Amino acid sequence: MAKFVVTFLYVNRTPACIDVTKLFEENGLLAAIPDITVSACKVNHTSDAGGYIITTKGPKSRKLVFSGDTTPCDLLIEAGKDADVLVHEATFDDDREYPYNDLF
């Protein structure tokens, strides 16, 4: 069960990527893997959705990027550069046209 939802992905009303490591730590989500940083990044979706960038610390750092549905998103592309793993979930049917393209 989710303990929280990250909904503050704007800085001065502009979509942004925000470090949420402390939020994850405060909710006990880093106990098993404490040496990571976590960022949430606003993605282009029909609602306020975010992608997550999880990076391990240390000499052999790794980066995992997770995002749900999104049209191409410069913020996520930039934040996810050089990722070792990308998980990109998508649920729109092939015959469903994305009605919000003019917003992005």
N, C-alpha and C positions, 0 to 999 in steps of 0.2 A: 504494500500500500504506500502511495506517495506521502511524504511528510510535508512537502511544500511544493509550490509552483513558482517558478521564476517568471515574474511578469514585468519587471522594470528594465526592459532592454532598450531604453531610450536615454540619451543624454541631451538635454536642451531640445527635446522634441525630435531628435534625430536618431534613427536606428543605430544601435551600437553593440559592441561586444564588451561584456563586463566580467571581471574576475569574481567568481562566486565560490572560491575555495573556502573562505571562512564560513559561508552559509552551509556548505556541505559538512564542514567540520562540526559546526554547532549542532547539526541534526544527526550526528553520529554516523555519517556516511563515509568517513575516511578511516574508520577503525581498522579495517582489513588491509587497506593499502594507503598508509599515511603519507607517503612521499610523492604526492601528485599535486598538480594545480588544475583547477577546473574553471573554464570560462563559458558563459552563456552568450549566444550571439543571435540577434534578431534575424529571422529568415523571412522570405517573401511567401506568405501563406494567407489563406482566407481569414485567419484569426491571429491573435498575438501568439505566435509560435516561436520557438527558439531551437537552435542547434547547440550542441555541447562539444567543447574541445577539452579533452583530458590528456595531460602531459605528465609523464613520470619525470622525477628529478634524478640527477646523478649523471655519471659519465656515459651510460648507455640509455639515454632518455628515449622515450617512445611517445608518439602522439596518436591518439584515437579521436576521430571526429564522428559524431552521431547527429543526424538530422532526420526529421520527418519530412512530410511533403513540403516542397519549396520549388518555386521557379528559380532559374539561375540567380544567385545571390552573391554579389561582390563581397559583402562582409564575411560570409561563410567561406568563400573561396580564399580570401586573404588570410583569415584566421586558421584555415585548415591546410595551408601550404606545407608541403613536405610531410604530410601525415603518413604514418605507417599503416593505418587501418581506417577505412571509411565505411560507415554503416549508414545507408540512406534508404529509409523506409518510404514507400509510396503506396497510396491506396486508390488513386483515381483510376477508373476504368479507362481503357483505350478510347472508347467512344465518347467520353465526357470531356468537353472542351473547358479549359480553365477560363472562367468568366471575368477574372480580375487582372488580366494582362495589362490593361491600360493604367493600372495603379502603380506598376513597377517599372 
